[in-house]
Amino acid sequence: MKILVCGKGGCGKRDPSQESVRLAKKITEMAKAINKSFYYVLNKIDEETKEVLLKSVDKNKVIASISEDKRIFKNCLNGEELDFKVKEIGKLADFLEEDRKKEEK
């Protein structure tokens, strides 16, 4: 089982804040306490925010950094599937698929 911790934007759609960083750290502590793997997905970020967040978490555990994108927001707001590709979402999907295959073995 993997626990994805979103440092910004995801996991409850948090806005960028120190609170979201503290929440990510708390979930990390809980995952470690029960000996579960965990990774971070940085969501709705720009380059400046990404730099700050990467100082707050283990960079080796960041599996995707999804930029803030009004197209994603619009599609989600309208309950529509994304009709365009987002490189980092593809990277996240690939990671999860590979992880699933490993767990099946």
N, CA, C and O atoms as a Tinker XYZ file with bonds, in Angstrom:
   420  protein
     1  N      0.847000   -1.185000    0.000000    73     2
     2  CA     0.000000    0.000000    0.000000    64     1     3
     3  C      0.883000    1.235000    0.000000    63     2     4     5
     4  O      1.883000    1.297000    0.715000    81     3
     5  N      0.515000    2.196000   -0.789000    73     3     6
     6  CA     1.251000    3.452000   -0.858000    64     5     7
     7  C      0.351000    4.575000   -0.356000    63     6     8     9
     8  O     -0.865000    4.553000   -0.546000    81     7
     9  N      0.961000    5.534000    0.274000    73     7    10
    10  CA     0.231000    6.703000    0.737000    64     9    11
    11  C      0.770000    7.896000   -0.033000    63    10    12    13
    12  O      1.957000    8.207000    0.069000    81    11
    13  N     -0.064000    8.560000   -0.787000    73    11    14
    14  CA     0.352000    9.743000   -1.528000    64    13    15
    15  C      0.029000   10.970000   -0.694000    63    14    16    17
    16  O     -1.122000   11.190000   -0.319000    81    15
    17  N      1.020000   11.745000   -0.414000    73    15    18
    18  CA     0.853000   12.953000    0.383000    64    17    19
    19  C      1.034000   14.149000   -0.528000    63    18    20    21
    20  O      2.087000   14.315000   -1.144000    81    19
    21  N      0.030000   14.966000   -0.614000    73    19    22
    22  CA     0.112000   16.126000   -1.487000    64    21    23
    23  C      0.549000   17.337000   -0.686000    63    22    24    25
    24  O     -0.124000   17.728000    0.268000    81    23
    25  N      1.653000   17.924000   -1.058000    73    23    26
    26  CA     2.191000   19.051000   -0.319000    64    25    27
    27  C      1.472000   20.347000   -0.592000    63    26    28    29
    28  O      1.606000   21.300000    0.174000    81    27
    29  N      0.723000   20.404000   -1.654000    73    27    30
    30  CA     0.007000   21.623000   -1.978000    64    29    31
    31  C     -1.082000   21.295000   -2.976000    63    30    32    33
    32  O     -0.844000   20.574000   -3.944000    81    31
    33  N     -2.234000   21.799000   -2.756000    73    31    34
    34  CA    -3.266000   21.693000   -3.761000    64    33    35
    35  C     -4.118000   20.440000   -3.692000    63    34    36    37
    36  O     -5.343000   20.553000   -3.673000    81    35
    37  N     -3.546000   19.278000   -3.655000    73    35    38
    38  CA    -4.312000   18.044000   -3.670000    64    37    39
    39  C     -4.709000   17.622000   -2.273000    63    38    40    41
    40  O     -4.735000   18.441000   -1.354000    81    39
    41  N     -5.011000   16.373000   -2.113000    73    39    42
    42  CA    -5.378000   15.798000   -0.809000    64    41    43
    43  C     -6.305000   16.724000   -0.040000    63    42    44    45
    44  O     -5.943000   17.190000    1.041000    81    43
    45  N     -7.447000   16.992000   -0.549000    73    43    46
    46  CA    -8.382000   17.886000    0.112000    64    45    47
    47  C     -8.386000   19.245000   -0.567000    63    46    48    49
    48  O     -9.016000   20.186000   -0.083000    81    47
    49  N     -7.700000   19.345000   -1.660000    73    47    50
    50  CA    -7.650000   20.579000   -2.455000    64    49    51
    51  C     -7.209000   21.779000   -1.624000    63    50    52    53
    52  O     -7.817000   22.849000   -1.673000    81    51
    53  N     -6.156000   21.580000   -0.874000    73    51    54
    54  CA    -5.646000   22.658000   -0.029000    64    53    55
    55  C     -4.980000   23.734000   -0.860000    63    54    56    57
    56  O     -4.313000   23.448000   -1.854000    81    55
    57  N     -5.165000   24.960000   -0.448000    73    55    58
    58  CA    -4.445000   26.068000   -1.062000    64    57    59
    59  C     -3.028000   26.057000   -0.523000    63    58    60    61
    60  O     -2.770000   25.485000    0.536000    81    59
    61  N     -2.105000   26.683000   -1.240000    73    59    62
    62  CA    -0.726000   26.726000   -0.748000    64    61    63
    63  C     -0.674000   27.397000    0.623000    63    62    64    65
    64  O     -1.113000   28.535000    0.794000    81    63
    65  N     -0.133000   26.675000    1.580000    73    63    66
    66  CA    -0.034000   27.262000    2.910000    64    65    67
    67  C      0.914000   26.441000    3.756000    63    66    68    69
    68  O      1.251000   25.308000    3.411000    81    67
    69  N      1.336000   27.013000    4.855000    73    67    70
    70  CA     2.144000   26.278000    5.825000    64    69    71
    71  C      1.336000   25.125000    6.405000    63    70    72    73
    72  O      1.890000   24.085000    6.761000    81    71
    73  N      0.018000   25.317000    6.498000    73    71    74
    74  CA    -0.848000   24.261000    7.010000    64    73    75
    75  C     -0.748000   23.005000    6.140000    63    74    76    77
    76  O     -0.703000   21.893000    6.667000    81    75
    77  N     -0.713000   23.170000    4.812000    73    75    78
    78  CA    -0.623000   22.000000    3.942000    64    77    79
    79  C      0.720000   21.293000    4.103000    63    78    80    81
    80  O      0.784000   20.067000    4.012000    81    79
    81  N      1.791000   22.048000    4.340000    73    79    82
    82  CA     3.109000   21.447000    4.590000    64    81    83
    83  C      3.083000   20.681000    5.910000    63    82    84    85
    84  O      3.602000   19.568000    5.992000    81    83
    85  N      2.487000   21.266000    6.936000    73    83    86
    86  CA     2.391000   20.570000    8.234000    64    85    87
    87  C      1.559000   19.303000    8.108000    63    86    88    89
    88  O      1.889000   18.282000    8.712000    81    87
    89  N      0.488000   19.357000    7.334000    73    87    90
    90  CA    -0.353000   18.178000    7.125000    64    89    91
    91  C      0.451000   17.082000    6.421000    63    90    92    93
    92  O      0.368000   15.913000    6.799000    81    91
    93  N      1.220000   17.452000    5.408000    73    91    94
    94  CA     2.051000   16.472000    4.702000    64    93    95
    95  C      3.049000   15.831000    5.663000    63    94    96    97
    96  O      3.265000   14.620000    5.618000    81    95
    97  N      3.651000   16.633000    6.523000    73    95    98
    98  CA     4.609000   16.097000    7.490000    64    97    99
    99  C      3.924000   15.159000    8.487000    63    98   100   101
   100  O      4.491000   14.131000    8.856000    81    99
   101  N      2.735000   15.498000    8.917000    73    99   102
   102  CA     1.992000   14.663000    9.858000    64   101   103
   103  C      1.644000   13.314000    9.228000    63   102   104   105
   104  O      1.790000   12.272000    9.866000    81   103
   105  N      1.188000   13.335000    7.991000    73   103   106
   106  CA     0.851000   12.097000    7.293000    64   105   107
   107  C      2.109000   11.266000    7.071000    63   106   108   109
   108  O      2.067000   10.039000    7.155000    81   107
   109  N      3.224000   11.929000    6.788000    73   107   110
   110  CA     4.504000   11.235000    6.635000    64   109   111
   111  C      4.876000   10.510000    7.922000    63   110   112   113
   112  O      5.283000    9.348000    7.890000    81   111
   113  N      4.737000   11.194000    9.051000    73   111   114
   114  CA     5.031000   10.578000   10.349000    64   113   115
   115  C      4.145000    9.355000   10.583000    63   114   116   117
   116  O      4.619000    8.321000   11.053000    81   115
   117  N      2.856000    9.476000   10.253000    73   115   118
   118  CA     1.938000    8.356000   10.449000    64   117   119
   119  C      2.314000    7.186000    9.547000    63   118   120   121
   120  O      2.276000    6.036000    9.984000    81   119
   121  N      2.673000    7.458000    8.306000    73   119   122
   122  CA     3.059000    6.385000    7.381000    64   121   123
   123  C      4.305000    5.667000    7.882000    63   122   124   125
   124  O      4.385000    4.440000    7.826000    81   123
   125  N      5.274000    6.432000    8.370000    73   123   126
   126  CA     6.495000    5.827000    8.910000    64   125   127
   127  C      6.180000    4.987000   10.143000    63   126   128   129
   128  O      6.748000    3.910000   10.324000    81   127
   129  N      5.283000    5.473000   10.986000    73   127   130
   130  CA     4.938000    4.770000   12.227000    64   129   131
   131  C      4.306000    3.406000   11.957000    63   130   132   133
   132  O      4.467000    2.477000   12.748000    81   131
   133  N      3.592000    3.287000   10.851000    73   131   134
   134  CA     2.966000    1.997000   10.517000    64   133   135
   135  C      3.740000    1.274000    9.412000    63   134   136   137
   136  O      3.255000    0.311000    8.818000    81   135
   137  N      4.949000    1.761000    9.155000    73   135   138
   138  CA     5.865000    1.118000    8.214000    64   137   139
   139  C      5.273000    0.994000    6.805000    63   138   140   141
   140  O      5.346000   -0.064000    6.181000    81   139
   141  N      4.694000    2.081000    6.322000    73   139   142
   142  CA     4.124000    2.103000    4.978000    64   141   143
   143  C      4.934000    3.058000    4.112000    63   142   144   145
   144  O      5.433000    4.081000    4.580000    81   143
   145  N      5.050000    2.697000    2.841000    73   143   146
   146  CA     5.720000    3.575000    1.885000    64   145   147
   147  C      4.852000    4.805000    1.638000    63   146   148   149
   148  O      3.630000    4.750000    1.774000    81   147
   149  N      5.481000    5.889000    1.283000    73   147   150
   150  CA     4.738000    7.110000    1.007000    64   149   151
   151  C      5.501000    7.934000   -0.023000    63   150   152   153
   152  O      6.721000    7.831000   -0.152000    81   151
   153  N      4.759000    8.740000   -0.740000    73   151   154
   154  CA     5.333000    9.621000   -1.761000    64   153   155
   155  C      4.560000   10.924000   -1.760000    63   154   156   157
   156  O      3.461000   11.016000   -1.213000    81   155
   157  N      5.151000   11.920000   -2.379000    73   155   158
   158  CA     4.510000   13.230000   -2.463000    64   157   159
   159  C      4.117000   13.550000   -3.899000    63   158   160   161
   160  O      4.832000   13.226000   -4.847000    81   159
   161  N      2.974000   14.186000   -4.032000    73   159   162
   162  CA     2.542000   14.769000   -5.295000    64   161   163
   163  C      2.341000   16.255000   -5.020000    63   162   164   165
   164  O      1.462000   16.642000   -4.251000    81   163
   165  N      3.163000   17.076000   -5.654000    73   163   166
   166  CA     3.011000   18.524000   -5.505000    64   165   167
   167  C      2.009000   18.970000   -6.562000    63   166   168   169
   168  O      2.193000   18.709000   -7.751000    81   167
   169  N      0.969000   19.630000   -6.132000    73   167   170
   170  CA    -0.154000   19.932000   -7.010000    64   169   171
   171  C     -0.458000   21.430000   -7.009000    63   170   172   173
   172  O     -0.323000   22.104000   -5.987000    81   171
   173  N     -0.869000   21.933000   -8.166000    73   171   174
   174  CA    -1.212000   23.356000   -8.341000    64   173   175
   175  C     -0.044000   24.260000   -7.961000    63   174   176   177
   176  O     -0.202000   25.187000   -7.167000    81   175
   177  N      1.126000   23.987000   -8.530000    73   175   178
   178  CA     2.308000   24.741000   -8.135000    64   177   179
   179  C      2.877000   25.554000   -9.287000    63   178   180   181
   180  O      2.650000   25.256000  -10.460000    81   179
   181  N      3.619000   26.583000   -8.921000    73   179   182
   182  CA     4.458000   27.308000   -9.870000    64   181   183
   183  C      5.903000   27.036000   -9.442000    63   182   184   185
   184  O      6.124000   26.365000   -8.434000    81   183
   185  N      6.875000   27.537000  -10.178000    73   183   186
   186  CA     8.278000   27.234000   -9.877000    64   185   187
   187  C      8.704000   27.729000   -8.491000    63   186   188   189
   188  O      9.444000   27.043000   -7.786000    81   187
   189  N      8.240000   28.910000   -8.106000    73   187   190
   190  CA     8.606000   29.458000   -6.797000    64   189   191
   191  C      8.062000   28.579000   -5.662000    63   190   192   193
   192  O      8.770000   28.269000   -4.704000    81   191
   193  N      6.810000   28.194000   -5.792000    73   191   194
   194  CA     6.192000   27.347000   -4.777000    64   193   195
   195  C      6.867000   25.978000   -4.741000    63   194   196   197
   196  O      7.072000   25.414000   -3.666000    81   195
   197  N      7.211000   25.446000   -5.908000    73   195   198
   198  CA     7.887000   24.150000   -5.981000    64   197   199
   199  C      9.198000   24.187000   -5.200000    63   198   200   201
   200  O      9.500000   23.260000   -4.449000    81   199
   201  N      9.977000   25.255000   -5.373000    73   199   202
   202  CA    11.250000   25.392000   -4.652000    64   201   203
   203  C     11.034000   25.364000   -3.138000    63   202   204   205
   204  O     11.765000   24.690000   -2.412000    81   203
   205  N     10.036000   26.095000   -2.673000    73   203   206
   206  CA     9.754000   26.146000   -1.232000    64   205   207
   207  C      9.337000   24.765000   -0.733000    63   206   208   209
   208  O      9.822000   24.310000    0.303000    81   207
   209  N      8.450000   24.101000   -1.454000    73   207   210
   210  CA     7.966000   22.795000   -1.021000    64   209   211
   211  C      9.070000   21.746000   -1.035000    63   210   212   213
   212  O      9.119000   20.888000   -0.153000    81   211
   213  N      9.948000   21.804000   -2.019000    73   211   214
   214  CA    11.032000   20.824000   -2.085000    64   213   215
   215  C     12.014000   20.970000   -0.927000    63   214   216   217
   216  O     12.742000   20.030000   -0.609000    81   215
   217  N     12.037000   22.137000   -0.297000    73   215   218
   218  CA    12.859000   22.321000    0.902000    64   217   219
   219  C     12.172000   21.732000    2.134000    63   218   220   221
   220  O     12.815000   21.496000    3.157000    81   219
   221  N     10.864000   21.497000    2.033000    73   219   222
   222  CA    10.074000   21.037000    3.176000    64   221   223
   223  C      9.863000   19.531000    3.208000    63   222   224   225
   224  O      9.476000   18.985000    4.241000    81   223
   225  N     10.112000   18.849000    2.089000    73   223   226
   226  CA     9.867000   17.404000    2.018000    64   225   227
   227  C     11.099000   16.696000    1.457000    63   226   228   229
   228  O     12.014000   17.343000    0.946000    81   227
   229  N     11.119000   15.397000    1.551000    73   227   230
   230  CA    12.185000   14.594000    0.976000    64   229   231
   231  C     12.023000   14.594000   -0.545000    63   230   232   233
   232  O     11.076000   14.006000   -1.068000    81   231
   233  N     12.939000   15.247000   -1.253000    73   231   234
   234  CA    12.849000   15.378000   -2.715000    64   233   235
   235  C     12.791000   14.021000   -3.410000    63   234   236   237
   236  O     12.168000   13.888000   -4.463000    81   235
   237  N     13.433000   13.020000   -2.828000    73   235   238
   238  CA    13.447000   11.693000   -3.436000    64   237   239
   239  C     12.088000   11.007000   -3.385000    63   238   240   241
   240  O     11.867000   10.002000   -4.061000    81   239
   241  N     11.189000   11.546000   -2.590000    73   239   242
   242  CA     9.851000   10.971000   -2.453000    64   241   243
   243  C      8.811000   11.713000   -3.306000    63   242   244   245
   244  O      7.638000   11.340000   -3.304000    81   243
   245  N      9.226000   12.748000   -4.026000    73   243   246
   246  CA     8.303000   13.498000   -4.888000    64   245   247
   247  C      8.186000   12.749000   -6.209000    63   246   248   249
   248  O      9.171000   12.616000   -6.936000    81   247
   249  N      6.994000   12.259000   -6.523000    73   247   250
   250  CA     6.816000   11.485000   -7.744000    64   249   251
   251  C      6.156000   12.280000   -8.865000    63   250   252   253
   252  O      6.144000   11.834000  -10.013000    81   251
   253  N      5.612000   13.443000   -8.549000    73   251   254
   254  CA     5.040000   14.305000   -9.588000    64   253   255
   255  C      4.890000   15.721000   -9.047000    63   254   256   257
   256  O      4.643000   15.935000   -7.861000    81   255
   257  N      5.045000   16.673000   -9.952000    73   255   258
   258  CA     4.849000   18.094000   -9.624000    64   257   259
   259  C      3.940000   18.673000  -10.697000    63   258   260   261
   260  O      4.385000   18.969000  -11.806000    81   259
   261  N      2.682000   18.831000  -10.364000    73   259   262
   262  CA     1.680000   19.268000  -11.335000    64   261   263
   263  C      1.473000   20.772000  -11.216000    63   262   264   265
   264  O      1.050000   21.278000  -10.176000    81   263
   265  N      1.777000   21.472000  -12.295000    73   263   266
   266  CA     1.654000   22.926000  -12.300000    64   265   267
   267  C      0.193000   23.352000  -12.231000    63   266   268   269
   268  O     -0.709000   22.631000  -12.658000    81   267
   269  N     -0.009000   24.537000  -11.684000    73   267   270
   270  CA    -1.355000   25.104000  -11.688000    64   269   271
   271  C     -1.745000   25.353000  -13.138000    63   270   272   273
   272  O     -0.983000   25.958000  -13.892000    81   271
   273  N     -2.914000   24.895000  -13.527000    73   271   274
   274  CA    -3.337000   24.965000  -14.921000    64   273   275
   275  C     -4.835000   25.226000  -14.943000    63   274   276   277
   276  O     -5.620000   24.417000  -14.448000    81   275
   277  N     -5.221000   26.341000  -15.509000    73   275   278
   278  CA    -6.642000   26.706000  -15.540000    64   277   279
   279  C     -7.472000   25.694000  -16.331000    63   278   280   281
   280  O     -8.665000   25.532000  -16.072000    81   279
   281  N     -6.845000   25.013000  -17.293000    73   279   282
   282  CA    -7.586000   23.997000  -18.060000    64   281   283
   283  C     -7.979000   22.838000  -17.147000    63   282   284   285
   284  O     -9.094000   22.324000  -17.236000    81   283
   285  N     -7.066000   22.430000  -16.272000    73   283   286
   286  CA    -7.375000   21.349000  -15.333000    64   285   287
   287  C     -8.502000   21.794000  -14.410000    63   286   288   289
   288  O     -9.464000   21.059000  -14.184000    81   287
   289  N     -8.370000   23.014000  -13.876000    73   287   290
   290  CA    -9.400000   23.560000  -12.991000    64   289   291
   291  C    -10.763000   23.574000  -13.677000    63   290   292   293
   292  O    -11.764000   23.160000  -13.092000    81   291
   293  N    -10.798000   24.048000  -14.915000    73   291   294
   294  CA   -12.065000   24.154000  -15.654000    64   293   295
   295  C    -12.687000   22.777000  -15.870000    63   294   296   297
   296  O    -13.881000   22.593000  -15.636000    81   295
   297  N    -11.888000   21.815000  -16.314000    73   295   298
   298  CA   -12.422000   20.482000  -16.542000    64   297   299
   299  C    -12.933000   19.862000  -15.244000    63   298   300   301
   300  O    -14.002000   19.252000  -15.228000    81   299
   301  N    -12.181000   20.011000  -14.162000    73   299   302
   302  CA   -12.602000   19.465000  -12.868000    64   301   303
   303  C    -13.888000   20.141000  -12.385000    63   302   304   305
   304  O    -14.793000   19.478000  -11.879000    81   303
   305  N    -13.958000   21.449000  -12.546000    73   303   306
   306  CA   -15.141000   22.202000  -12.130000    64   305   307
   307  C    -16.384000   21.729000  -12.874000    63   306   308   309
   308  O    -17.474000   21.663000  -12.306000    81   307
   309  N    -16.205000   21.402000  -14.152000    73   307   310
   310  CA   -17.325000   20.952000  -14.974000    64   309   311
   311  C    -17.539000   19.449000  -14.919000    63   310   312   313
   312  O    -18.428000   18.923000  -15.589000    81   311
   313  N    -16.726000   18.750000  -14.121000    73   311   314
   314  CA   -16.874000   17.305000  -14.006000    64   313   315
   315  C    -16.497000   16.564000  -15.277000    63   314   316   317
   316  O    -17.023000   15.487000  -15.560000    81   315
   317  N    -15.586000   17.144000  -16.036000    73   315   318
   318  CA   -15.184000   16.553000  -17.313000    64   317   319
   319  C    -13.806000   15.918000  -17.218000    63   318   320   321
   320  O    -12.956000   16.354000  -16.442000    81   319
   321  N    -13.601000   14.881000  -18.021000    73   319   322
   322  CA   -12.276000   14.288000  -18.124000    64   321   323
   323  C    -11.354000   15.292000  -18.800000    63   322   324   325
   324  O    -11.806000   16.167000  -19.539000    81   323
   325  N    -10.061000   15.158000  -18.538000    73   323   326
   326  CA    -9.099000   16.019000  -19.217000    64   325   327
   327  C     -9.047000   15.615000  -20.680000    63   326   328   329
   328  O     -8.895000   14.436000  -20.996000    81   327
   329  N     -9.171000   16.586000  -21.570000    73   327   330
   330  CA    -9.113000   16.310000  -23.002000    64   329   331
   331  C     -7.769000   16.768000  -23.583000    63   330   332   333
   332  O     -7.667000   17.107000  -24.762000    81   331
   333  N     -6.762000   16.768000  -22.742000    73   331   334
   334  CA    -5.405000   17.149000  -23.114000    64   333   335
   335  C     -4.446000   16.395000  -22.207000    63   334   336   337
   336  O     -4.827000   15.917000  -21.139000    81   335
   337  N     -3.218000   16.298000  -22.640000    73   335   338
   338  CA    -2.215000   15.566000  -21.851000    64   337   339
   339  C     -1.481000   16.522000  -20.914000    63   338   340   341
   340  O     -1.183000   17.662000  -21.268000    81   339
   341  N     -1.201000   16.028000  -19.716000    73   339   342
   342  CA    -0.394000   16.745000  -18.736000    64   341   343
   343  C      0.756000   15.806000  -18.384000    63   342   344   345
   344  O      0.541000   14.747000  -17.794000    81   343
   345  N      1.971000   16.195000  -18.746000    73   343   346
   346  CA     3.146000   15.328000  -18.594000    64   345   347
   347  C      3.243000   14.732000  -17.192000    63   346   348   349
   348  O      3.448000   13.527000  -17.047000    81   347
   349  N      3.100000   15.554000  -16.170000    73   347   350
   350  CA     3.270000   15.079000  -14.797000    64   349   351
   351  C      2.162000   14.130000  -14.365000    63   350   352   353
   352  O      2.403000   13.245000  -13.544000    81   351
   353  N      0.965000   14.291000  -14.891000    73   351   354
   354  CA    -0.109000   13.346000  -14.573000    64   353   355
   355  C      0.209000   12.003000  -15.222000    63   354   356   357
   356  O     -0.032000   10.951000  -14.629000    81   355
   357  N      0.748000   12.037000  -16.435000    73   355   358
   358  CA     1.185000   10.805000  -17.089000    64   357   359
   359  C      2.290000   10.126000  -16.303000    63   358   360   361
   360  O      2.297000    8.904000  -16.154000    81   359
   361  N      3.230000   10.927000  -15.796000    73   359   362
   362  CA     4.330000   10.400000  -14.981000    64   361   363
   363  C      3.784000    9.742000  -13.709000    63   362   364   365
   364  O      4.248000    8.674000  -13.312000    81   363
   365  N      2.808000   10.376000  -13.082000    73   363   366
   366  CA     2.184000    9.823000  -11.878000    64   365   367
   367  C      1.464000    8.516000  -12.204000    63   366   368   369
   368  O      1.590000    7.537000  -11.469000    81   367
   369  N      0.714000    8.498000  -13.297000    73   367   370
   370  CA    -0.006000    7.284000  -13.693000    64   369   371
   371  C      0.971000    6.142000  -13.961000    63   370   372   373
   372  O      0.722000    5.003000  -13.568000    81   371
   373  N      2.081000    6.449000  -14.631000    73   371   374
   374  CA     3.096000    5.424000  -14.907000    64   373   375
   375  C      3.684000    4.876000  -13.608000    63   374   376   377
   376  O      3.864000    3.667000  -13.467000    81   375
   377  N      3.980000    5.757000  -12.669000    73   375   378
   378  CA     4.522000    5.329000  -11.378000    64   377   379
   379  C      3.547000    4.392000  -10.666000    63   378   380   381
   380  O      3.939000    3.335000  -10.171000    81   379
   381  N      2.288000    4.784000  -10.618000    73   379   382
   382  CA     1.282000    3.979000   -9.927000    64   381   383
   383  C      1.086000    2.629000  -10.614000    63   382   384   385
   384  O      0.897000    1.613000   -9.945000    81   383
   385  N      1.130000    2.617000  -11.937000    73   383   386
   386  CA     0.984000    1.355000  -12.673000    64   385   387
   387  C      2.164000    0.419000  -12.398000    63   386   388   389
   388  O      1.974000   -0.777000  -12.180000    81   387
   389  N      3.367000    0.962000  -12.410000    73   387   390
   390  CA     4.551000    0.152000  -12.109000    64   389   391
   391  C      4.495000   -0.369000  -10.677000    63   390   392   393
   392  O      4.844000   -1.521000  -10.420000    81   391
   393  N      4.073000    0.446000   -9.778000    73   391   394
   394  CA     3.961000    0.049000   -8.378000    64   393   395
   395  C      2.921000   -1.059000   -8.212000    63   394   396   397
   396  O      3.131000   -2.008000   -7.457000    81   395
   397  N      1.819000   -0.932000   -8.910000    73   395   398
   398  CA     0.777000   -1.961000   -8.866000    64   397   399
   399  C      1.325000   -3.296000   -9.356000    63   398   400   401
   400  O      1.062000   -4.341000   -8.761000    81   399
   401  N      2.083000   -3.254000  -10.436000    73   399   402
   402  CA     2.660000   -4.483000  -10.992000    64   401   403
   403  C      3.634000   -5.123000  -10.001000    63   402   404   405
   404  O      3.659000   -6.345000   -9.855000    81   403
   405  N      4.430000   -4.305000   -9.327000    73   403   406
   406  CA     5.372000   -4.828000   -8.336000    64   405   407
   407  C      4.629000   -5.522000   -7.199000    63   406   408   409
   408  O      5.054000   -6.575000   -6.723000    81   407
   409  N      3.524000   -4.929000   -6.768000    73   407   410
   410  CA     2.773000   -5.499000   -5.648000    64   409   411
   411  C      2.070000   -6.791000   -6.026000    63   410   412   413
   412  O      1.806000   -7.632000   -5.167000    81   411
   413  N      1.762000   -6.957000   -7.330000    73   411   414
   414  CA     1.097000   -8.175000   -7.789000    64   413   415
   415  C      2.050000   -9.371000   -7.785000    63   414   416   417
   416  O      1.610000  -10.519000   -7.720000    81   415
   417  N      3.347000   -9.102000   -7.853000    73   415   418
   418  CA     4.334000  -10.200000   -7.932000    64   417   419
   419  C      4.567000  -10.842000   -6.596000    63   418   420
   420  O      5.363000  -11.775000   -6.490000    81   419
